[in-house]
Amino acid sequence: MQADSIAISSPYDFVKKINNRIQRINDCDDTNKSAKSREDCRKKGNGSGDSSNIGPFGISISGGGGFGDRNDAGGQTGFDINTQHANAILDYRFDEQFAGGLSLGYLHADRDLNFNSGYLNSDAYRVAPFLVYSPSAKSYVSLLAGYSRLEFDSLRNVNAGLADNSISISGAAASYGADQFFTSLGTGYVEQMEWFNLRGFIRGDYSHTEIDGYQETGGIMSSTGSATISMNGQTIDSFTTTVGAEISRAFTVPSLYTVFIPRFRAEWVHEFENRSRQIDASLAGIPLIGLATAAPERNWLNLATGLQMQLPQDIVAFIDYEALLIENGSNQIVSGGVKIRF
């Protein structure tokens, strides 16, 4: 039941990170350039006659970690979560309007359930090709589609809290997986102000997740002996929209041969599709009636700040901090990386 915590364990976070980097492709990593400079930058390396040594290829590698929690709500046990992630993006500029590439991602998450009731750990492996169309130097449309494979390991302990402590279950373990298919369509526009740049964007993300059924092993009930759950497979569909804005400002430090670009981003996310679901399961061969997942949160905010550094030799380094603001939960993520064009 915990495997569908949409704001934390779905492909949404991966899609969001990849889209943030895709936005930079159209900027040529410096949003404070003039429209003419950005137009020239987009043409580099494509045989258009530009003599710059910046080629059409780019590679971006990033990683980081996060921590958060979900409160006990809607009859569902809360948890503390710690995550580690790594992403890589390979991109190629076909001409001044089209760029495409491939994104790869890995996410490990450890969830320690409240009341000493066990844990749920997961590993996610994701791959997603993408395409970016830039009708002008200030605007873009991005399309991304991909696949994820998730592997879960869980351990379940239960104490009914009766005075004689007659009903308790310990050591019920399970390993199972899930397949995810996801797609994302977004668009954005950058307006250069006198002292800063303002970007507005909107994106729609859809995911379809099929969680495998499983049989627990090793569960011991204090009063009767073996007590393991058999869980049938689940299907989860999610559709979210993200509306956001980002403000940035470039500062040049000639002595360091570096351009510093601090950023601040705010996003509002709304979930349309994911809903509470009835669970088909049995405990020690006895069907469990009325078992359901908690209703997911419908709205949350992402607030992020970061610093991008344009270094010599066409190298870009960046570090970002993001906070998830959601009812009955929270999550904070720190990540950093480097991008090279050649």
C-alpha positions in Angstrom: 0.0 0.0 0.0 3.0 2.3 0.6 4.4 1.7 -2.9 2.3 4.3 -4.6 3.3 7.4 -2.6 2.9 9.5 -5.7 4.9 12.7 -4.8 8.0 10.7 -3.7 8.2 7.3 -5.3 6.6 7.8 -8.7 8.6 8.7 -11.9 7.4 12.3 -11.3 10.6 13.4 -9.6 12.7 11.9 -12.4 10.7 13.6 -15.1 10.9 16.9 -13.2 14.7 16.8 -13.0 15.1 15.8 -16.6 12.7 18.6 -17.7 14.7 21.2 -15.7 17.9 20.2 -17.6 16.0 20.1 -20.9 15.1 23.7 -20.4 18.8 24.6 -20.2 19.4 23.2 -23.7 17.5 26.0 -25.3 19.3 28.5 -23.1 22.8 27.2 -24.1 23.3 27.3 -20.3 23.1 31.0 -19.9 19.6 32.5 -19.8 20.9 36.0 -19.5 22.2 36.1 -23.0 20.4 38.3 -25.5 17.9 36.7 -27.9 20.5 37.1 -30.7 23.2 35.5 -28.7 20.9 32.6 -27.8 19.9 32.2 -31.4 23.6 32.0 -32.4 24.3 29.6 -29.6 21.6 27.2 -30.8 23.3 27.0 -34.2 26.7 26.1 -33.0 28.2 22.8 -34.1 25.6 22.0 -36.7 27.5 22.9 -39.9 25.9 26.3 -40.2 29.2 28.0 -40.6 29.7 29.1 -37.0 33.4 28.7 -36.2 32.9 28.1 -32.5 34.4 24.9 -31.1 31.3 24.1 -29.2 29.9 20.9 -30.8 26.4 19.6 -31.1 26.8 17.0 -28.3 26.2 17.5 -24.6 26.5 15.2 -21.6 25.1 16.0 -18.1 25.8 13.9 -15.0 24.2 14.7 -11.6 23.5 13.0 -8.3 22.3 13.7 -4.8 20.1 12.7 -2.0 17.1 13.6 0.0 15.1 13.0 3.2 11.5 13.4 4.2 8.5 11.9 5.9 4.8 11.1 5.5 2.4 11.4 8.5 -0.1 8.7 9.5 -3.2 9.7 7.6 -6.3 8.1 6.1 -5.6 4.8 8.0 -2.2 4.4 6.3 1.0 4.1 8.3 3.4 6.9 7.8 7.1 6.6 7.3 10.5 8.4 7.2 12.3 8.3 3.8 15.9 8.7 2.7 16.8 8.7 -1.0 19.9 8.7 -3.2 19.7 9.4 -7.0 21.9 9.6 -10.0 20.9 10.9 -13.5 22.7 11.2 -16.9 21.5 13.1 -20.0 23.0 12.7 -23.4 21.8 15.3 -25.9 22.4 16.2 -29.5 21.4 19.4 -31.4 20.2 18.5 -34.9 19.8 22.2 -36.0 18.8 25.5 -34.5 15.3 24.3 -33.7 15.5 20.7 -32.8 17.5 18.8 -30.1 17.0 15.3 -28.7 18.7 12.9 -26.5 18.5 10.1 -23.9 18.1 10.4 -20.2 19.0 7.6 -17.7 18.1 7.6 -14.0 18.6 5.6 -10.8 16.8 6.1 -7.5 17.2 4.2 -4.2 14.7 4.9 -1.4 14.6 3.6 2.2 11.3 4.0 4.0 11.2 3.2 7.7 7.6 2.7 8.7 6.2 4.3 11.9 5.5 2.3 15.1 8.5 0.0 14.4 6.2 -1.7 11.9 8.9 -2.5 9.3 10.4 -1.0 6.2 9.8 -0.7 2.4 13.0 -0.2 0.3 13.0 0.3 -3.5 15.4 0.7 -6.4 14.2 2.3 -9.6 15.9 2.2 -13.0 14.7 4.6 -15.6 15.3 5.4 -19.3 13.6 8.1 -21.4 14.4 9.5 -24.8 13.3 13.1 -25.4 12.9 15.7 -28.1 13.0 19.5 -27.8 11.6 21.9 -30.4 12.6 25.6 -30.1 10.3 27.8 -32.4 12.3 30.8 -31.2 15.3 31.7 -29.0 13.0 32.4 -26.1 10.6 29.4 -26.3 10.6 25.6 -26.4 8.3 22.6 -26.5 9.6 19.3 -24.9 8.3 15.7 -25.3 9.6 12.9 -23.1 8.5 9.2 -22.8 10.1 6.4 -20.9 10.1 3.2 -18.9 11.0 2.3 -15.3 11.6 -0.9 -13.5 11.2 -0.9 -9.8 12.3 -3.5 -7.3 10.8 -3.5 -3.8 11.9 -5.2 -0.5 9.6 -5.0 2.5 9.5 -6.3 6.1 6.3 -6.1 8.0 5.7 -6.1 11.8 2.3 -5.7 13.4 1.3 -5.3 17.0 -2.4 -5.0 17.6 -1.9 -3.2 20.9 -4.2 -5.5 22.9 -3.7 -5.6 26.7 -2.4 -9.2 26.5 -0.5 -8.5 23.3 -2.0 -11.7 21.8 -2.0 -10.6 18.2 1.4 -9.6 16.8 3.2 -10.4 13.5 6.9 -10.2 13.0 9.3 -10.8 10.2 6.9 -10.9 7.2 9.2 -10.3 4.3 8.5 -9.8 0.6 10.3 -9.0 -2.6 8.4 -7.8 -5.7 8.6 -5.5 -8.6 6.7 -3.0 -10.7 6.8 -1.7 -14.3 6.1 2.0 -15.1 5.5 3.7 -18.4 5.4 7.5 -18.4 5.3 10.4 -20.7 5.6 14.2 -20.4 4.7 17.2 -22.6 5.8 20.7 -21.6 6.3 24.2 -23.0 8.0 27.3 -21.7 9.0 30.8 -22.5 11.9 33.0 -21.2 11.6 36.8 -21.0 14.7 38.8 -20.5 14.2 41.7 -18.2 16.6 44.6 -17.5 18.1 42.9 -14.4 16.9 39.3 -14.5 15.3 36.7 -16.6 11.8 35.3 -16.0 10.8 31.8 -17.2 7.2 30.5 -17.2 6.4 26.9 -18.0 3.6 24.4 -17.9 3.8 20.6 -18.1 1.6 17.5 -18.1 2.9 14.2 -16.9 1.2 10.8 -17.2 2.4 7.5 -15.7 1.0 3.9 -15.7 2.3 1.6 -13.0 1.8 -2.2 -12.7 2.9 -3.6 -9.3 3.4 -7.3 -9.2 1.6 -9.6 -6.8 3.6 -11.3 -4.2 3.5 -13.8 -1.3 5.2 -12.9 2.0 7.5 -15.3 3.7 8.6 -15.8 7.3 5.8 -14.0 9.0 5.0 -15.3 12.5 1.8 -14.6 14.4 2.3 -14.9 18.2 -1.0 -16.6 18.7 -1.4 -19.0 15.8 2.0 -19.4 14.1 2.5 -18.5 10.4 0.7 -15.3 9.2 1.8 -14.1 5.8 -0.1 -11.9 3.3 -0.7 -12.9 -0.3 -1.1 -9.7 -2.3 -2.6 -9.5 -5.8 -1.1 -7.1 -8.4 -2.1 -3.4 -8.5 -2.5 -0.9 -11.3 -2.0 2.8 -10.7 -2.6 5.6 -13.2 -1.4 9.2 -12.5 -1.9 12.4 -14.4 -0.4 15.6 -13.0 -0.1 19.1 -14.3 2.8 21.4 -13.2 2.6 25.2 -13.5 5.7 27.1 -12.5 8.0 30.1 -12.8 11.7 30.6 -12.5 13.7 33.7 -11.9 17.5 33.9 -12.6 20.3 36.5 -12.8 23.8 36.2 -14.2 26.9 37.7 -12.5 30.3 37.6 -14.2 33.5 37.3 -12.1 36.3 38.1 -14.6 39.1 37.0 -12.2 37.6 33.5 -12.0 36.6 33.4 -15.7 33.2 32.2 -14.5 29.6 33.3 -14.8 27.4 32.7 -11.8 23.7 32.3 -12.3 21.5 31.9 -9.1 18.0 30.7 -9.7 14.7 30.4 -7.7 11.8 28.2 -8.9 8.3 27.7 -7.7 5.9 25.0 -9.0 2.3 24.1 -8.3 1.4 20.5 -9.0 -2.1 19.0 -9.2 -3.0 15.3 -9.4 -6.1 14.5 -11.5 -6.1 10.7 -11.8 -4.6 8.7 -8.9 -7.3 7.6 -6.5 -7.8 5.3 -3.5 -8.0 1.7 -4.5 -9.4 -1.5 -3.0 -6.7 -4.1 -2.3 -7.3 -7.8 -3.1 -5.3 -9.7 -0.5 -5.5 -12.6 2.0 -3.9 -13.2 5.4 -2.9 -16.8 6.1 -5.4 -17.9 3.5 -8.3 -15.7 4.8 -9.5 -12.9 2.4 -9.0 -9.4 3.8 -12.2 -7.4 3.3 -12.3 -3.6 3.1 -8.6 -3.1 2.7 -7.9 0.1 0.7 -5.1 2.6 0.1 -5.3 6.1 1.5 -6.5 8.8 -0.9 -3.5 10.5 -2.5 -2.8 14.2 -2.1 -4.2 16.3 -4.9 -2.0 19.4 -4.6 1.5 20.2 -3.6 4.2 22.8 -4.1 7.9 22.5 -5.1 10.2 25.3 -4.1 13.8 25.2 -5.3 16.9 27.4 -5.4 20.1 26.7 -7.2 23.4 28.0 -8.5 24.8 27.4 -12.0 28.4 28.2 -12.8 29.5 28.7 -16.4 33.2 27.7 -16.4 35.9 27.8 -19.1 36.1 25.1 -21.7 32.4 25.0 -22.1 31.8 23.3 -18.7 28.8 24.0 -16.6 28.5 23.0 -12.9 25.3 23.3 -10.9 23.9 22.7 -7.4 20.2 22.7 -6.5 18.1 22.4 -3.3 14.4 21.6 -3.4 11.7 21.3 -0.9 8.4 19.5 -1.4 5.5 21.2 0.5 2.6 18.7 0.8 -0.1 18.0 3.3 0.7 15.1 5.6 4.3 15.0 4.4 7.5 16.7 3.3 10.6 16.0 1.3 13.9 17.8 0.7 16.4 17.1 -2.0 20.0 18.3 -2.7 21.6 17.5 -6.0 24.6 18.7 -8.0 26.2 17.9 -11.3 28.3 19.0 -14.3 27.6 19.4 -18.0 30.0 19.4 -20.9 29.5 20.3 -24.5 31.7 19.0 -27.3 
